[in-house]
Amino acid sequence: MSVAQIIKDSGIAFGTSGARGLVKDFTAPVCGAFTLAFIEVMRASFEFSRIAIAIDNRPSSPEMAVACMAAANSMGLAVDYYGVIPTPALALTSMADKVPAIMVTGSHIPFDRNGLKFYRPDGEISKQDEQGILAVSTALPSLVLQGLPASSDRAERAYLARYLNVFAPHFLKGKRIGIYEHSSAGRDLYASLFEQLGATVICLGRSDSFVPIDTEAVALVDIEMAQDWQREHQLDALFSTDGDGDRPLLSDETGTYLRGDVLCLLAAKSLNIEALAVPVSCNSAIEACGAFKQVERTQIGSPYVIAAFDALLQSFQRVAGFEANGGFLLGSDIDVNGAALTALPTRDAVLPVLAVLAMAGNEPISLLVNELPPIYTASDRIQNFAREKSLAIIEQGLAEPQALLHQLGLGEFDVADVNTTDGLRMTLSNDEVVHLRPSGNAPELRCYAEAKSSTRAMQLVVQCLGALSLG
């Protein structure tokens, strides 16, 4: 059977970040088919004799990695295996080595799901690459499954060195930084990084079971836990990430988590970025703050952000992008504190956090946030919500936006503007925003809202999702 047919029959599809699906559907033949198709597409444009592979801490990831390795070996490729590391650490080293890479991770989605992220020798695969992978007609050979080899720490060391080389030694001296470790793929390296930069580190919340942290929809228990830890340990900040370490969480000195796009907006200012590419769901304060010469709005998903870099690089030298989830993508080489920091056009959790901590200096992080325009966002999602149902709601809203507002309990307002870049984003007559879209990674309906207070933004999200869940 062809790899294209195996993939099609599996029901696994590409979302906003890699191929995602239920663990039970990621069988050895399916993982092998994706790997073989990916390598075939890469061989059309690049020459290489090795492939790099790493995993997150999901219980299903090692077995999936074994199948990916077997497929790579069947095609005559050696495998550089890096074990459990953050996705950006794998990307950094594979790009430096000019070899393709596969990260076995489902990021933030529940543990009964998983995924595969693919990297070209020069960065993330494009949407065109995804279509090429789905079209490969080669037959899948028999796979010889073996145990995982010993992992190399080379990618981990390179990732740490990336930031130790550009941020001043001991610039965090006097700071008490909590690290919420849970099951993050980077939990074994973050403490070392922050300690080498001078911070007093308190490691918290390590879990032996997988914790699906979604940085765009942080659970109430995690919010309350951050505030409890701040009070108990007198933290200046609490740092965490999603499952594969490419989306950050950072709290201020009160234990309040910063929204991902606010964190990255501050980071971009700290790094003197000239031009940004950001998805349509990000906070309008990005433009309103006046810090950037150009802001390009894209569809949601890192491939779209990266695709916008080429045009920006024609006119600007310091280019970056980020997503509402906090993943920061450095689109150009820049200097930081007089040292070179190379481009890393994939989501990274560490750079924005260090940039904001450097910007804050001895002042509280909350002061930086309070200096931004008073525009607030919130988001959440309905889980186990069929994609077809989400699309039907959006189709209804496009046809009759005012009727949808009535359904959402917002009938007293008019629709001032409709943006269909990704889903349905409605600006209301009172300047508030409601944005609905199906998740690209799981059967979820996401709602984003924007208002003049954080309380109102969250109220809009709760009200809209409540109305739709009853519909």
C-alpha positions as CSV (number, residue, x, y, z in Angstrom):
1,M,0.0,0.0,0.0
2,S,1.3,3.5,-0.8
3,V,2.2,5.8,2.1
4,A,-0.4,8.3,0.8
5,Q,-3.1,5.7,1.2
6,I,-1.9,4.7,4.7
7,I,-1.9,8.3,5.8
8,K,-5.4,8.9,4.3
9,D,-6.8,5.8,5.9
10,S,-5.4,6.8,9.3
11,G,-7.6,9.9,9.6
12,I,-4.6,11.9,10.8
13,A,-4.4,15.4,9.3
14,F,-2.1,18.4,9.3
15,G,-3.2,21.2,11.6
16,T,-1.7,24.6,12.4
17,S,1.4,22.9,13.7
18,G,2.2,19.5,12.3
19,A,0.2,16.3,12.0
20,R,-2.1,15.6,14.9
21,G,-4.4,12.8,15.9
22,L,-5.4,10.1,18.4
23,V,-2.5,8.0,19.7
24,K,-4.4,4.8,18.6
25,D,-4.2,6.0,15.0
26,F,-0.5,6.7,15.1
27,T,0.4,3.1,14.5
28,A,3.9,2.1,13.4
29,P,2.9,1.9,9.7
30,V,1.4,5.4,9.9
31,C,4.4,6.9,11.7
32,G,6.6,5.2,9.1
33,A,4.5,6.4,6.2
34,F,4.7,10.1,7.4
35,T,8.4,9.7,7.9
36,L,9.1,8.2,4.5
37,A,6.9,10.7,2.7
38,F,8.6,13.6,4.5
39,I,12.1,12.3,3.6
40,E,11.0,11.8,-0.1
41,V,9.8,15.5,-0.2
42,M,13.0,16.7,1.4
43,R,15.2,14.8,-1.0
44,A,13.7,16.7,-3.9
45,S,15.3,19.9,-2.6
46,F,18.1,18.9,-0.2
47,E,21.0,16.5,0.1
48,F,21.5,14.8,3.5
49,S,22.5,11.4,4.9
50,R,21.1,11.9,8.4
51,I,17.8,12.9,10.1
52,A,17.3,14.3,13.6
53,I,14.6,13.1,16.0
54,A,13.4,14.1,19.5
55,I,10.4,13.5,21.6
56,D,8.3,15.1,24.4
57,N,7.2,13.4,27.6
58,R,4.0,11.9,26.4
59,P,3.8,8.1,27.2
60,S,3.2,7.4,23.5
61,S,6.1,9.4,22.1
62,P,8.9,6.8,22.5
63,E,7.1,4.1,20.5
64,M,6.2,6.6,17.8
65,A,9.9,7.7,17.6
66,V,11.0,4.1,17.1
67,A,8.7,3.7,14.1
68,C,10.0,7.0,12.6
69,M,13.6,5.8,13.1
70,A,12.8,2.5,11.5
71,A,11.4,4.2,8.4
72,A,14.5,6.6,8.2
73,N,16.8,3.6,8.5
74,S,14.9,1.8,5.8
75,M,15.8,4.7,3.5
76,G,19.5,4.5,4.3
77,L,19.6,7.4,6.7
78,A,21.3,7.5,10.1
79,V,19.4,9.1,13.0
80,D,20.6,11.7,15.5
81,Y,18.4,11.0,18.5
82,Y,18.2,13.8,21.1
83,G,15.7,12.3,23.5
84,V,13.3,14.6,25.4
85,I,14.1,18.2,24.6
86,P,12.1,21.3,23.6
87,T,11.1,21.5,20.0
88,P,13.1,24.8,19.4
89,A,16.3,23.0,20.7
90,L,15.8,20.3,18.1
91,A,15.1,22.9,15.3
92,L,18.2,24.9,16.3
93,T,20.6,22.0,16.0
94,S,19.1,20.3,12.9
95,M,19.1,23.7,11.1
96,A,22.7,24.2,12.1
97,D,23.5,20.7,10.8
98,K,21.4,21.3,7.7
99,V,19.5,18.0,8.2
100,P,15.7,17.4,8.3
101,A,14.1,16.7,11.7
102,I,11.0,15.2,13.3
103,M,9.7,16.2,16.7
104,V,7.3,13.6,18.2
105,T,4.9,15.8,20.1
106,G,1.3,16.7,20.5
107,S,2.3,20.0,22.2
108,H,-0.6,21.0,24.5
109,I,-3.4,18.6,23.4
110,P,-4.5,15.8,25.8
111,F,-2.3,12.8,26.3
112,D,-4.6,10.5,24.3
113,R,-3.5,12.4,21.2
114,N,-0.1,13.0,19.8
115,G,1.6,14.4,16.7
116,L,4.6,14.9,14.4
117,K,6.3,18.2,13.7
118,F,8.5,18.3,10.6
119,Y,11.5,20.5,10.0
120,R,13.3,21.1,6.7
121,P,17.1,21.6,6.9
122,D,16.3,25.3,6.7
123,G,13.3,25.4,9.1
124,E,9.7,24.5,9.5
125,I,7.9,22.8,6.6
126,S,5.5,24.9,4.5
127,K,1.9,24.3,3.7
128,Q,3.2,23.3,0.2
129,D,5.5,20.7,1.8
130,E,2.5,19.3,3.7
131,Q,0.6,18.8,0.5
132,G,3.7,17.1,-1.0
133,I,3.9,14.7,1.9
134,L,0.3,13.7,1.5
135,A,0.8,13.0,-2.2
136,V,3.8,10.6,-2.0
137,S,2.8,7.3,-3.7
138,T,5.9,5.2,-2.7
139,A,5.1,1.9,-1.1
140,L,6.0,1.5,2.6
141,P,8.7,-1.1,3.1
142,S,8.8,-3.5,6.1
143,L,9.9,-1.7,9.2
144,V,12.4,-3.2,11.6
145,L,11.4,-1.8,15.0
146,Q,14.2,-1.6,17.5
147,G,14.5,0.1,20.9
148,L,15.4,3.7,21.3
149,P,19.2,4.4,21.1
150,A,21.1,6.4,23.7
151,S,20.3,10.1,23.3
152,S,22.8,12.8,22.6
153,D,22.8,16.0,24.7
154,R,24.3,18.1,21.9
155,A,21.1,19.8,21.0
156,E,20.4,20.7,24.7
157,R,23.8,22.1,25.1
158,A,23.5,24.2,21.9
159,Y,20.2,25.6,23.0
160,L,21.5,26.7,26.4
161,A,24.6,28.2,24.8
162,R,22.4,30.2,22.4
163,Y,21.1,32.3,25.3
164,L,24.0,32.2,27.7
165,N,26.1,33.8,25.0
166,V,23.9,36.8,24.4
167,F,22.4,37.6,27.8
168,A,24.7,39.2,30.4
169,P,26.0,36.8,33.0
170,H,24.1,37.1,36.3
171,F,21.6,39.6,34.9
172,L,19.0,37.8,37.0
173,K,20.9,38.1,40.2
174,G,18.6,38.9,43.1
175,K,15.6,37.5,41.2
176,R,13.5,34.6,42.5
177,I,12.2,32.6,39.5
178,G,9.8,29.7,39.9
179,I,9.8,27.1,37.2
180,Y,6.5,25.1,36.9
181,E,8.1,21.9,35.4
182,H,5.0,19.7,35.1
183,S,5.8,17.3,32.1
184,S,7.4,20.0,29.9
185,A,10.0,18.6,27.5
186,G,12.4,21.3,28.7
187,R,12.0,20.8,32.4
188,D,15.5,19.3,32.9
189,L,17.3,22.3,31.4
190,Y,15.4,25.4,32.4
191,A,16.7,25.5,36.0
192,S,20.3,25.3,34.8
193,L,19.7,28.2,32.4
194,F,18.1,30.5,34.9
195,E,20.7,29.7,37.6
196,Q,23.6,30.3,35.2
197,L,22.0,33.7,34.5
198,G,22.1,34.5,38.3
199,A,18.5,33.7,39.4
200,T,17.5,31.9,42.6
201,V,15.4,29.1,41.1
202,I,12.5,27.2,42.8
203,C,11.4,24.1,40.9
204,L,7.7,23.4,41.3
205,G,5.0,21.0,40.1
206,R,7.0,18.3,38.4
207,S,4.6,15.6,37.2
208,D,5.1,11.9,36.3
209,S,2.0,12.0,34.2
210,F,1.5,14.2,31.2
211,V,-0.1,17.6,31.8
212,P,-1.7,19.2,28.8
213,I,-0.8,22.9,29.4
214,D,-2.5,25.2,26.8
215,T,-0.9,28.6,27.0
216,E,-3.9,30.2,25.2
217,A,-6.5,28.7,27.6
218,V,-4.7,28.3,30.9
219,A,-6.8,26.2,33.3
220,L,-8.2,27.8,36.5
221,V,-6.3,25.3,38.6
222,D,-3.0,26.4,37.0
223,I,-3.9,30.1,37.5
224,E,-4.6,29.6,41.2
225,M,-1.5,27.4,41.6
226,A,0.7,30.2,40.2
227,Q,-0.7,32.7,42.7
228,D,-0.3,30.3,45.6
229,W,3.3,29.6,44.6
230,Q,4.0,33.4,44.3
231,R,2.8,34.0,47.8
232,E,4.6,31.0,49.3
233,H,7.9,31.6,47.6
234,Q,7.8,35.3,47.1
235,L,8.6,34.9,43.4
236,D,9.5,37.7,41.0
237,A,8.2,35.6,38.2
238,L,7.0,32.1,37.4
239,F,8.0,30.4,34.1
240,S,6.5,27.5,32.4
241,T,5.8,26.1,28.9
242,D,3.5,23.9,27.0
243,G,4.3,20.2,26.5
244,D,7.1,20.6,23.9
245,G,8.6,23.8,25.2
246,D,7.8,26.1,22.3
247,R,5.1,28.2,24.0
248,P,5.8,30.1,27.2
249,L,3.9,31.0,30.3
250,L,5.3,33.9,32.4
251,S,3.7,35.4,35.4
252,D,4.5,38.8,36.9
253,E,5.4,39.4,40.5
254,T,1.7,39.0,41.6
255,G,1.4,35.5,40.1
256,T,-0.7,36.8,37.2
257,Y,0.1,35.1,33.9
258,L,0.8,37.5,31.0
259,R,-1.2,36.8,27.8
260,G,1.2,35.2,25.2
261,D,0.8,38.1,22.7
262,V,1.4,40.7,25.4
263,L,4.6,38.8,26.5
264,C,5.8,38.7,23.0
265,L,4.9,42.3,22.3
266,L,7.1,43.4,25.2
267,A,9.8,41.0,24.0
268,A,9.8,42.4,20.5
269,K,10.2,45.9,22.0
270,S,13.0,44.7,24.2
271,L,14.8,43.2,21.2
272,N,14.3,46.4,19.0
273,I,12.4,44.5,16.4
274,E,11.4,46.7,13.4
275,A,8.8,44.6,11.7
276,L,6.4,41.9,12.9
277,A,4.3,39.1,11.4
278,V,1.5,38.0,13.7
279,P,-1.8,36.1,13.4
280,V,-5.1,38.0,13.2
281,S,-6.0,36.7,16.7
282,C,-3.3,38.7,18.4
283,N,-3.9,41.8,20.5
284,S,-4.5,45.1,18.7
285,A,-2.1,46.8,21.1
286,I,0.7,45.6,18.8
287,E,-0.2,48.3,16.3
288,A,-1.6,50.7,18.9
289,C,1.7,50.9,20.9
290,G,3.5,52.4,17.8
291,A,6.7,50.5,18.5
292,F,7.0,48.8,15.1
293,K,7.4,50.1,11.6
294,Q,5.2,47.4,10.1
295,V,2.9,44.7,11.4
296,E,1.7,42.0,9.0
297,R,-1.4,40.1,10.0
298,T,-1.6,36.4,9.0
299,Q,-3.7,33.3,9.4
300,I,-3.2,31.4,12.6
301,G,-0.3,29.0,12.6
302,S,3.5,29.3,12.5
303,P,3.7,28.4,8.8
304,Y,1.8,31.5,7.9
305,V,3.9,33.7,10.2
306,I,7.1,32.3,8.7
307,A,5.8,32.8,5.1
308,A,5.3,36.5,5.8
309,F,9.0,36.9,6.8
310,D,10.3,36.9,3.2
311,A,8.5,40.1,2.3
312,L,9.4,41.9,5.5
313,L,13.1,41.0,5.1
314,Q,13.1,42.9,1.9
315,S,12.6,46.1,3.8
316,F,13.7,45.5,7.4
317,Q,16.8,44.1,9.2
318,R,15.2,43.1,12.5
319,V,12.2,40.9,11.8
320,A,10.2,38.6,14.1
321,G,6.8,37.1,14.6
322,F,4.8,35.6,17.4
323,E,1.5,33.9,18.1
324,A,-1.2,34.5,20.7
325,N,0.0,31.4,22.5
326,G,3.4,33.2,23.2
327,G,5.6,31.3,20.8
328,F,8.2,33.8,19.5
329,L,9.8,33.3,16.0
330,L,13.0,35.2,15.3
331,G,13.0,35.9,11.5
332,S,16.4,37.5,11.1
333,D,19.8,37.5,12.7
334,I,20.1,40.3,15.3
335,D,22.5,41.5,17.9
336,V,21.7,41.4,21.6
337,N,23.9,43.1,24.0
338,G,26.6,43.3,21.3
339,A,26.5,39.6,20.6
340,A,25.0,37.8,17.5
341,L,21.8,35.9,17.9
342,T,21.0,33.9,14.8
343,A,17.5,33.6,13.3
344,L,15.3,30.8,14.6
345,P,12.1,30.9,12.6
346,T,10.1,28.5,14.8
347,R,8.2,29.0,18.0
348,D,10.5,29.4,21.0
349,A,9.5,29.8,24.7
350,V,12.8,31.0,26.2
351,L,13.8,34.1,24.1
352,P,10.6,36.1,24.9
353,V,10.8,35.4,28.6
354,L,14.5,36.4,28.9
355,A,14.0,39.5,26.8
356,V,11.1,40.7,29.0
357,L,13.1,39.9,32.2
358,A,16.0,41.9,30.8
359,M,13.7,44.8,29.9
360,A,12.2,44.8,33.4
361,G,15.5,45.0,35.1
362,N,15.0,45.7,38.7
363,E,11.4,46.9,38.2
364,P,8.3,44.7,38.5
365,I,7.1,43.0,35.2
366,S,3.6,44.4,35.8
367,L,4.9,48.0,35.2
368,L,5.9,47.0,31.6
369,V,2.4,45.6,31.0
370,N,0.7,48.7,32.5
371,E,2.6,50.9,30.0
372,L,0.9,49.3,27.0
373,P,-2.4,50.5,25.5
374,P,-5.4,49.4,27.6
375,I,-6.5,46.7,25.2
376,Y,-7.2,43.3,26.7
377,T,-7.8,39.8,25.2
378,A,-9.1,36.5,26.4
379,S,-9.6,33.1,24.9
380,D,-10.9,29.7,25.6
381,R,-12.3,26.7,23.8
382,I,-15.0,24.1,23.8
383,Q,-13.3,20.7,23.8
384,N,-14.7,17.6,21.9
385,F,-16.6,19.9,19.5
386,A,-16.8,18.5,16.0
387,R,-15.0,20.5,13.4
388,E,-18.1,20.3,11.1
389,K,-20.2,21.9,13.8
390,S,-17.7,24.7,14.2
391,L,-17.6,25.3,10.4
392,A,-21.4,25.4,10.3
393,I,-21.5,28.1,13.0
394,I,-18.9,30.2,11.1
395,E,-20.8,29.8,7.8
396,Q,-24.0,30.9,9.6
397,G,-22.1,33.9,11.0
398,L,-20.8,34.9,7.5
399,A,-24.3,34.7,6.0
400,E,-26.0,36.5,8.9
401,P,-23.6,38.1,11.3
402,Q,-26.3,40.0,13.2
403,A,-28.3,36.8,13.8
404,L,-25.2,35.2,15.2
405,L,-24.7,38.1,17.6
406,H,-28.2,37.6,18.8
407,Q,-27.5,34.0,19.4
408,L,-24.4,35.0,21.4
409,G,-26.4,37.3,23.6
410,L,-24.8,40.4,22.0
411,G,-27.8,41.6,19.9
412,E,-27.7,45.1,21.3
413,F,-24.6,45.7,19.3
414,D,-24.1,46.0,15.5
415,V,-21.4,44.3,13.5
416,A,-18.9,47.1,12.4
417,D,-16.5,44.8,10.6
418,V,-16.0,41.2,9.6
419,N,-12.6,39.7,9.1
420,T,-12.3,36.2,7.5
421,T,-8.6,35.8,7.5
422,D,-9.0,32.8,9.8
423,G,-12.4,31.9,11.0
424,L,-14.9,34.7,11.8
425,R,-13.6,37.8,13.5
426,M,-16.3,40.3,14.2
427,T,-15.6,43.9,15.4
428,L,-18.7,45.2,17.2
429,S,-20.1,48.8,17.2
430,N,-18.6,49.3,20.7
431,D,-15.1,48.3,19.4
432,E,-15.1,45.0,21.2
433,V,-14.1,41.9,19.1
434,V,-15.4,38.4,19.1
435,H,-13.4,35.8,17.0
436,L,-14.6,32.2,16.4
437,R,-12.6,29.5,14.7
438,P,-12.2,25.7,14.8
439,S,-8.8,24.6,16.2
440,G,-6.4,23.2,13.6
441,N,-5.0,20.7,16.0
442,A,-8.0,19.1,17.8
443,P,-11.8,18.9,17.7
444,E,-12.3,22.2,19.5
445,L,-14.1,25.5,18.9
446,R,-11.9,28.4,20.0
447,C,-13.2,31.9,20.9
448,Y,-11.0,35.0,21.2
449,A,-12.3,38.3,22.5
450,E,-10.9,41.8,22.8
451,A,-12.2,44.5,25.1
452,K,-11.2,47.5,27.3
453,S,-10.8,45.4,30.4
454,S,-9.6,41.8,31.1
455,T,-12.8,41.1,33.0
456,R,-15.0,42.1,30.0
457,A,-12.8,40.2,27.5
458,M,-13.2,37.0,29.6
459,Q,-16.9,37.7,30.1
460,L,-17.3,37.8,26.3
461,V,-15.5,34.5,25.9
462,V,-17.5,32.7,28.6
463,Q,-20.8,34.2,27.3
464,C,-20.1,33.2,23.6
465,L,-18.9,29.7,24.3
466,G,-21.7,29.1,26.7
467,A,-24.3,30.2,24.1
468,L,-22.7,28.0,21.4
469,S,-22.3,24.9,23.7
470,L,-26.1,25.1,24.2
471,G,-26.9,25.7,20.5
